[in-house]
Amino acid sequence: MSVRLEYSDRLARVEYAYAAVADAPVRNIWVAGACPLDTEGRTVAVGDVAGQVDQVMRNLVISLEEVGAKLTDIAKTTVYVASTNQADLVVAWNVYREYMGGHEAPSTLLGVAALGYHDQLVEVEAVAVLPL
């Protein structure tokens, strides 16, 4: 694994690492925000945060596979949820964490006003690294 997750005894224990380290030389991968779209470009699971996260994470896995990476190569993610309701963010985070398994990469979880596609509630962008 090219990503080493770092935790701190001096900070609160949270459900993610506070930092990820990738010692050079590495291949950096920036993945565009994965969206809840099917192969026809339609938004799936309209009105369903958990259903959209499921599609988003499946699409993220495919985007990573296309460049020879996997979820455990992720060094950082940002999870966007189009909601002002904290419960929606918790739902999104829980589904996201199921996909990430024990790989608790540093992540930022945000509630935002809107996302780019019609009926879109969730988007996840990622940075991954692979050894050269």
C-alpha positions as CSV (number, residue, x, y, z in Angstrom):
1,M,0.0,0.0,0.0
2,S,1.4,3.4,-0.9
3,V,-0.8,5.4,1.5
4,R,0.0,5.4,5.2
5,L,-2.8,6.8,7.4
6,E,-1.7,8.8,10.5
7,Y,-3.7,9.2,13.7
8,S,-2.9,11.4,16.7
9,D,-3.2,10.7,20.4
10,R,-3.3,14.4,20.9
11,L,-6.6,14.9,19.0
12,A,-10.1,13.5,19.4
13,R,-10.5,9.9,18.1
14,V,-12.7,10.3,15.0
15,E,-13.8,8.0,12.2
16,Y,-11.0,9.0,9.8
17,A,-7.2,9.6,9.9
18,Y,-6.1,13.1,10.4
19,A,-3.4,12.8,7.7
20,A,-2.3,10.5,4.9
21,V,1.3,10.1,3.9
22,A,2.6,8.9,0.6
23,D,6.4,8.8,0.4
24,A,7.8,9.6,-3.0
25,P,8.1,8.4,-5.7
26,V,4.3,7.9,-6.3
27,R,1.8,8.3,-9.0
28,N,-0.8,10.9,-8.0
29,I,-4.4,10.4,-9.1
30,W,-7.1,13.1,-8.8
31,V,-10.6,11.7,-9.4
32,A,-13.4,14.0,-10.5
33,G,-16.4,14.1,-8.2
34,A,-18.2,10.8,-8.6
35,C,-21.9,11.5,-9.1
36,P,-25.1,9.3,-8.7
37,L,-25.5,8.7,-12.4
38,D,-26.2,5.5,-14.2
39,T,-24.5,4.5,-17.5
40,E,-27.1,6.5,-19.4
41,G,-26.3,9.7,-17.4
42,R,-29.5,9.7,-15.4
43,T,-29.5,10.6,-11.7
44,V,-30.5,7.4,-9.7
45,A,-32.2,7.1,-6.3
46,V,-33.9,10.5,-6.6
47,G,-34.6,11.8,-3.0
48,D,-32.6,9.0,-1.4
49,V,-29.3,10.0,0.1
50,A,-28.2,6.4,0.9
51,G,-29.1,5.2,-2.6
52,Q,-27.2,8.0,-4.2
53,V,-24.1,7.3,-2.1
54,D,-24.2,3.7,-3.1
55,Q,-24.2,4.7,-6.8
56,V,-21.5,7.3,-6.2
57,M,-19.2,4.9,-4.5
58,R,-19.7,2.2,-7.2
59,N,-18.8,4.9,-9.8
60,L,-15.8,5.9,-7.8
61,V,-14.6,2.3,-7.7
62,I,-14.9,2.2,-11.5
63,S,-13.0,5.5,-11.9
64,L,-10.2,4.2,-9.7
65,E,-10.1,0.8,-11.5
66,E,-9.7,2.6,-14.9
67,V,-6.4,3.9,-13.7
68,G,-5.3,0.8,-11.8
69,A,-6.2,2.0,-8.3
70,K,-8.6,0.9,-5.6
71,L,-10.3,2.5,-2.6
72,T,-7.4,1.6,-0.3
73,D,-5.1,3.8,-2.5
74,I,-7.2,6.9,-1.6
75,A,-5.3,9.5,0.4
76,K,-8.1,12.1,0.8
77,T,-11.8,12.4,-0.1
78,T,-14.4,15.2,0.0
79,V,-18.0,14.1,0.5
80,Y,-20.6,16.6,-0.6
81,V,-24.3,16.3,0.4
82,A,-26.9,18.8,-0.9
83,S,-28.7,19.2,2.4
84,T,-28.8,21.4,5.5
85,N,-30.0,18.5,7.6
86,Q,-27.2,17.0,9.5
87,A,-29.0,13.6,9.6
88,D,-28.6,13.4,5.8
89,L,-24.9,14.0,6.2
90,V,-24.7,11.1,8.8
91,V,-26.6,8.8,6.4
92,A,-24.2,9.7,3.6
93,W,-21.2,9.2,5.8
94,N,-22.3,5.8,7.0
95,V,-22.8,4.4,3.5
96,Y,-19.5,6.0,2.4
97,R,-17.7,4.3,5.4
98,E,-19.2,0.9,4.5
99,Y,-17.5,1.1,1.1
100,M,-14.2,2.4,2.6
101,G,-14.1,-0.5,5.1
102,G,-11.2,0.0,7.5
103,H,-9.5,2.5,5.2
104,E,-10.2,5.7,7.1
105,A,-8.6,8.1,4.7
106,P,-8.8,11.8,5.7
107,S,-12.0,13.2,4.5
108,T,-14.1,16.3,4.6
109,L,-17.9,16.0,4.9
110,L,-19.9,19.0,3.7
111,G,-23.5,20.0,3.5
112,V,-23.9,22.3,0.4
113,A,-26.7,24.2,-1.2
114,A,-26.8,22.4,-4.5
115,L,-24.8,20.0,-6.8
116,G,-24.5,20.1,-10.5
117,Y,-26.9,17.4,-11.8
118,H,-30.7,17.6,-11.6
119,D,-31.9,15.8,-8.4
120,Q,-28.3,15.2,-7.3
121,L,-27.8,14.9,-3.5
122,V,-24.3,13.4,-3.2
123,E,-20.9,13.7,-4.8
124,V,-17.5,12.3,-3.7
125,E,-14.2,13.4,-5.0
126,A,-10.9,11.6,-4.2
127,V,-7.1,11.9,-4.4
128,A,-5.3,8.6,-4.6
129,V,-1.6,7.6,-4.9
130,L,0.1,4.5,-6.3
131,P,3.7,3.5,-6.1
132,L,5.7,4.1,-9.3
